[in-house]
């Protein structure tokens, strides 16, 4: 006896192959969509956590600022970039990666806003010799986003006593229109110095970007009518800190601009806060 031989016709085989291919494409697309959603979710969490970390680091650094005994009597701020009195009076930056801008705060006030760079004085961590001068106990700190590593935050520490003319005393017209003795930082002299310590204090990772802005905070009467929080219209010790962390660049320009733009990155998260430090002393 002869067994029956059954199989698929050519048309049936083609239809089955097409359906299998279609099902495979659907599964691949679903898998890719799931992986993309997972990646974007991870990027969003990383960027949000990074923005919070960076804003906390910048705030902690500024809170460590201390007024140095540079001369008497004088109005002194521990933060020299941005300064208390305004970019036009202290030299606006022409560097597109580190812009320093003037803010019109109303009532004739001109304030500072610096991006990706802040320079301040704090107490030094090194041991002070008994025979040393009063400035030996202080250090000049530069906190910046390096151009060659825009996904990191770097801290450079310089000995204040060895800076020579990097801090220059000038007659500066204050935000209230009065001229006072003040200190300004000369970046050309600062950049010629070698830091005694330099370290990366935050790294957002590969294909990521970090940016921050530091400026003086001003208050409108409508938002704080009773002046319960900060009683003066302008307090030079109040600073505003803005931070942005971006992940997944879409072009080369994303790494060279001063501040990340949403169209240049897959994920962008920003944080804003304010702080008050003992910024100005007048003897």
C-alpha angles and dihedrals in degrees: 000000000000121000119231114254113211129175145141124294119232092257092050091050092050092049092048091049092049092050091048090050092048091049090049092051091050091050092047091050092048091049092048091048091050093048091048092050090048091049093049091047091052090047091051092051092046093048093047092048090045093052091051092047093050095047089050091049094049092047091048091050093050092046088059091059115119132190109248122217094243099149142334129272103015143119105252132185122189089216114072101169108070095023132208099246108048144283096259092059096043101039123276116236118249092194108110092208093050103035119178113198138187119240124209103220098176130250089062095299119144116193138178134253118183125186128210093352137070127172123196144151124248139164112287120245093212123095114269116224116227090236093052126108125252093264092059088081092060136068134195113235127200116195112190149147105245116231092225092048106035092166093065141069115223131195121204121188124201128185106251095210092056097050096091108189099358089107110051125191113225141166100255126188105231129224088263092055096255121126116234139164108268142166125242130183119238105215094195090060093042093053089054091061126087114229118237088219134017126176142159107244096180134024119186092193136241119339092011135121134212125195134167139181129204122194142146116277118232127191130216117217091234093059095046107020096166095045086225096148102040110007097201125074088228124026113178090204094063115092134184119215123198121186133186129188119186131185131192109030121218098198147007094262090063091077098046104047120097094237127024117248122214094235090058097054138052092220129022127175128180135193131191132192141152134221140183122222130176090265109161134038125181117192 
